[in-house]
């Protein structure tokens, strides 16, 4: 939320090409599918302790990507 408010504030305050660049970067990030990120998740040490990633870890990944 903090990052969104910061980028939105910068984009709205300066406008012009800065707004255009920020908006295009956000659109690129939103166009990436989330399933491949989850498929590549190996969990590190947590994967050695459990046979599959926990719901909490998947939620965290989706929160960062989304």
Secondary structure in CASP SS format (residue, H / E / C, confidence):
PFRMAT SS
TARGET T0000
AUTHOR 0000-0000-0000
METHOD secondary structure of the structure
MODEL  1
X C 1.00
X H 1.00
X H 1.00
X H 1.00
X H 1.00
X H 1.00
X H 1.00
X H 1.00
X H 1.00
X H 1.00
X H 1.00
X H 1.00
X H 1.00
X H 1.00
X C 1.00
X H 1.00
X H 1.00
X H 1.00
X H 1.00
X H 1.00
X H 1.00
X H 1.00
X H 1.00
X H 1.00
X H 1.00
X H 1.00
X H 1.00
X H 1.00
X H 1.00
X H 1.00
X H 1.00
X C 1.00
X C 1.00
X C 1.00
X H 1.00
X H 1.00
X H 1.00
X H 1.00
X H 1.00
X H 1.00
X C 1.00
X C 1.00
X C 1.00
X C 1.00
X H 1.00
X H 1.00
X H 1.00
X H 1.00
X H 1.00
X C 1.00
X C 1.00
X C 1.00
X C 1.00
X C 1.00
X H 1.00
X H 1.00
X H 1.00
X H 1.00
X H 1.00
X H 1.00
X H 1.00
X H 1.00
X H 1.00
X H 1.00
X H 1.00
X C 1.00
END
